[in-house]
Amino acid sequence: MNRKSLLLITLLTTISILSKSQSITSASFKISDHEKGIRSIELILDNSLILGLNSKGEIEYIDSNIEKENLYYEDYDATMGTSGQSDEKIKIYRKLKISYYNDFINKGDNGKIKSIEGMSVTYYNDYDMHDPRGAIKSLGNIKFNYYNKFDMFNDFGALKSIGPIAFTYYTTFDMHDPKGKVKSIGKVNIRYFDKFDSAPLFGKIKSIKGNTKSLYVTR
């Protein structure tokens, strides 16, 4: 094999890998005056796919960021497995092809989304003994990490990171602040009324600073 052929193969392989990887175009998070942690999350991936997640790390909605007037709904379809049973259900929604796990493929994740437009979705399961069971583990190459049984000072199951976005929380070391409340998401910092403020205000959001178009936090 000559040098030009080798370079061409390397280039094509790199392009193939990059074309299958996902990136977070923007991420928005909602927090609460009254609750710990994150209320909801909306991610836009590759400037095209919109995913909404709840506080438990479960997908709540899927949408497309492409011009919505050109989108439409199609009928339910399914593929048949070798057993004669449907291995997974497949649904076309807003031109997005979505497949689901079932008992034949993965009993623990039965009914959960398996892929969106070929992007795999995985979940923490019984093999992840120290992590929150059922929470999203990855969206394609984007990894989700949670505070687990080894994290002594944070609430079990609280988000630790989504891809490059890190999360921190007020802990027992923050003596005057509400424990378990979100302290930072990426470079966005959140402050709350603390023990030095009027008692009825304790724990309510005081400020959110550092929002950008690609990462922002609201109440």
Backbone torsions as a table, in degrees:
resi	resn	phi	psi	omega
1	MET	NA	125.5	-178.3
2	ASN	-80.3	172.8	-173.4
3	ARG	-64.9	-40.0	-179.2
4	LYS	-63.0	-41.3	179.2
5	SER	-64.1	-40.8	-180.0
6	LEU	-64.3	-43.0	178.9
7	LEU	-64.2	-38.7	180.0
8	LEU	-65.6	-43.8	178.7
9	ILE	-62.6	-43.7	178.6
10	THR	-60.4	-43.8	-179.7
11	LEU	-63.6	-45.8	-179.6
12	LEU	-64.1	-38.8	178.4
13	THR	-64.1	-43.5	179.1
14	THR	-62.5	-44.3	178.9
15	ILE	-61.5	-42.2	-179.8
16	SER	-61.8	-42.6	179.9
17	ILE	-65.6	-45.2	-178.7
18	LEU	-64.8	-36.2	-177.5
19	SER	-68.7	-22.0	-178.9
20	LYS	-95.5	-7.0	-179.4
21	SER	-87.2	153.6	-179.3
22	GLN	-112.0	152.4	173.5
23	SER	-134.9	152.0	-179.9
24	ILE	-88.3	112.0	177.6
25	THR	-72.8	-46.0	176.0
26	SER	-153.6	156.7	179.9
27	ALA	-141.4	130.7	176.7
28	SER	-125.1	145.3	-175.4
29	PHE	-133.5	143.1	175.0
30	LYS	-114.6	133.1	176.4
31	ILE	-121.0	173.2	-172.5
32	SER	-128.9	150.9	171.8
33	ASP	-67.0	-30.6	-168.4
34	HIS	-108.2	-16.8	-175.5
35	GLU	-115.6	154.6	174.2
36	LYS	-78.7	164.9	171.7
37	GLY	68.2	-156.7	-174.8
38	ILE	-107.9	131.6	-179.2
39	ARG	-75.9	-46.4	-177.9
40	SER	-157.8	161.2	-177.2
41	ILE	-135.8	139.5	169.6
42	GLU	-128.3	122.7	179.1
43	LEU	-112.3	137.2	168.3
44	ILE	-110.7	118.9	-177.1
45	LEU	-104.5	132.4	176.8
46	ASP	52.9	28.9	178.7
47	ASN	58.3	23.0	-177.0
48	SER	-138.0	-38.5	-175.4
49	LEU	-104.5	128.7	178.5
50	ILE	-107.1	127.6	178.6
51	LEU	-125.4	129.8	174.9
52	GLY	-107.7	131.3	-179.6
53	LEU	-124.8	150.5	177.5
54	ASN	-94.5	-175.8	-175.3
55	SER	-67.3	-16.1	-179.6
56	LYS	-93.3	3.7	-179.0
57	GLY	77.0	30.8	178.7
58	GLU	-110.3	142.7	178.5
59	ILE	-72.3	126.0	179.9
60	GLU	-105.6	-31.4	176.8
61	TYR	-155.6	157.1	179.6
62	ILE	-133.2	139.9	178.3
63	ASP	-150.3	171.6	178.0
64	SER	-113.0	140.9	-179.7
65	ASN	-90.2	1.5	177.9
66	ILE	-74.2	160.0	-178.0
67	GLU	-48.4	115.9	-169.5
68	LYS	-71.4	-21.1	179.2
69	GLU	-69.0	-16.9	179.4
70	ASN	-95.6	2.4	-177.1
71	LEU	-94.4	158.5	-179.5
72	TYR	-153.6	168.9	177.9
73	TYR	-102.1	142.5	175.8
74	GLU	-120.9	170.5	-177.2
75	ASP	-74.3	159.8	173.3
76	TYR	-65.7	142.5	175.6
77	ASP	-138.8	164.9	179.9
78	ALA	-148.6	155.7	174.8
79	THR	-109.1	147.4	-177.9
80	MET	-100.4	136.6	179.6
81	GLY	-90.5	178.5	-177.1
82	THR	-67.2	-22.4	-178.5
83	SER	-80.7	-4.6	-176.1
84	GLY	87.3	-6.3	177.0
85	GLN	-100.9	157.0	177.9
86	SER	-71.8	116.3	-179.3
87	ASP	-69.0	-34.9	-179.1
88	GLU	-158.4	148.0	176.0
89	LYS	-90.4	143.9	179.8
90	ILE	-124.1	131.5	-178.7
91	LYS	-129.6	138.6	174.6
92	ILE	-100.5	117.9	-179.3
93	TYR	-130.5	120.8	-177.3
94	ARG	49.8	45.1	-179.6
95	LYS	66.5	9.6	178.3
96	LEU	-100.1	127.2	179.7
97	LYS	-88.0	119.6	-175.3
98	ILE	-122.0	128.9	175.4
99	SER	-117.1	158.9	-173.7
100	TYR	-128.5	150.0	172.5
101	TYR	-72.7	151.1	168.3
102	ASN	-138.9	-177.6	-175.3
103	ASP	-58.4	-34.1	-175.5
104	PHE	-68.4	-34.2	-176.7
105	ILE	-90.6	-50.5	-176.2
106	ASN	-154.7	98.0	-172.9
107	LYS	-58.1	-39.9	-176.6
108	GLY	-66.3	-25.8	-177.4
109	ASP	-106.9	18.3	-177.0
110	ASN	-50.3	126.9	177.1
111	GLY	88.7	-11.1	-179.4
112	LYS	-84.9	156.4	180.0
113	ILE	-64.9	130.8	-179.1
114	LYS	-99.3	-37.7	178.8
115	SER	-156.4	153.7	176.1
116	ILE	-130.6	113.0	-178.7
117	GLU	54.4	38.5	178.9
118	GLY	83.4	-7.9	176.9
119	MET	-81.8	119.4	-176.4
120	SER	-72.2	147.8	175.5
121	VAL	-124.2	123.5	178.4
122	THR	-120.3	161.8	-175.2
123	TYR	-133.4	153.4	173.2
124	TYR	-69.5	133.9	-177.1
125	ASN	-130.0	-163.0	-175.0
126	ASP	-62.6	-22.3	179.1
127	TYR	-76.4	-19.0	177.5
128	ASP	-94.9	76.1	-167.4
129	MET	-61.9	-27.3	-173.0
130	HIS	-103.2	3.1	-174.3
131	ASP	-113.0	163.2	-177.6
132	PRO	-68.7	117.1	-177.3
133	ARG	-63.5	129.4	174.2
134	GLY	93.7	-13.5	179.4
135	ALA	-74.3	152.5	179.7
136	ILE	-61.5	133.6	178.7
137	LYS	-100.4	-36.6	178.8
138	SER	-158.1	149.1	167.9
139	LEU	-119.0	101.7	-172.2
140	GLY	59.6	-123.9	-179.6
141	ASN	-93.0	3.5	179.8
142	ILE	-88.3	116.4	-175.5
143	LYS	-92.7	142.6	175.0
144	PHE	-111.3	125.9	176.4
145	ASN	-120.1	146.0	-178.6
146	TYR	-127.6	154.7	171.8
147	TYR	-68.3	129.3	-174.2
148	ASN	-119.6	-161.2	-173.9
149	LYS	-67.7	-13.5	177.9
150	PHE	-88.5	-12.0	-179.0
151	ASP	-93.2	101.8	-170.3
152	MET	-73.9	-26.8	-168.7
153	PHE	-106.7	0.6	178.8
154	ASN	-120.8	155.2	-179.1
155	ASP	-66.1	133.5	178.5
156	PHE	-59.0	131.3	176.9
157	GLY	91.0	-7.7	177.4
158	ALA	-69.2	141.7	-179.7
159	LEU	-60.4	135.9	178.2
160	LYS	-106.6	-38.4	176.9
161	SER	-164.3	150.6	168.8
162	ILE	-126.7	109.2	-174.8
163	GLY	56.0	-126.3	-178.5
164	PRO	-84.6	-3.1	-176.1
165	ILE	-88.7	117.2	-179.0
166	ALA	-99.7	150.5	-179.7
167	PHE	-122.7	136.0	171.8
168	THR	-127.9	160.4	-174.8
169	TYR	-135.9	156.0	174.4
170	TYR	-71.9	131.8	-177.5
171	THR	-122.6	-170.4	179.8
172	THR	-62.5	-19.7	177.9
173	PHE	-73.8	-19.6	176.7
174	ASP	-94.7	81.0	-166.6
175	MET	-60.4	-29.7	-174.0
176	HIS	-103.2	4.2	-174.5
177	ASP	-110.9	161.1	-179.4
178	PRO	-71.3	120.0	-176.0
179	LYS	-68.5	138.1	176.2
180	GLY	89.6	-9.8	178.8
181	LYS	-76.6	151.1	-179.4
182	VAL	-67.4	128.8	-179.0
183	LYS	-97.3	-40.4	177.9
184	SER	-155.4	149.5	172.3
185	ILE	-130.6	110.8	-171.9
186	GLY	59.3	-126.8	179.3
187	LYS	-96.5	7.9	177.6
188	VAL	-88.6	125.9	-178.9
189	ASN	-108.9	137.8	-178.7
190	ILE	-119.9	131.0	175.6
191	ARG	-119.0	151.4	-178.5
192	TYR	-125.4	160.1	170.9
193	PHE	-65.1	130.9	-175.0
194	ASP	-114.7	-163.0	-174.8
195	LYS	-69.4	-11.5	176.8
196	PHE	-87.5	-9.3	179.8
197	ASP	-98.1	175.9	178.4
198	SER	-57.1	134.1	-175.3
199	ALA	-52.7	-43.1	-179.0
200	PRO	-63.1	-19.7	-178.6
201	LEU	-90.3	-11.3	-173.9
202	PHE	-53.3	128.1	176.4
203	GLY	91.1	-11.3	178.6
204	LYS	-81.1	152.9	-176.6
205	ILE	-66.8	129.3	-180.0
206	LYS	-101.4	-39.8	178.6
207	SER	-159.7	151.2	173.1
208	ILE	-130.6	115.5	-175.0
209	LYS	-129.9	140.6	177.6
210	GLY	109.7	6.7	179.8
211	ASN	-60.9	142.0	173.2
212	THR	-132.9	173.0	179.5
213	LYS	-62.7	-32.5	-175.9
214	SER	-90.2	-16.5	178.1
215	LEU	-149.9	116.2	-178.8
216	TYR	-146.1	152.9	-176.9
217	VAL	-123.8	134.5	177.8
218	THR	-131.5	170.0	179.2
219	ARG	-104.4	NA	NA
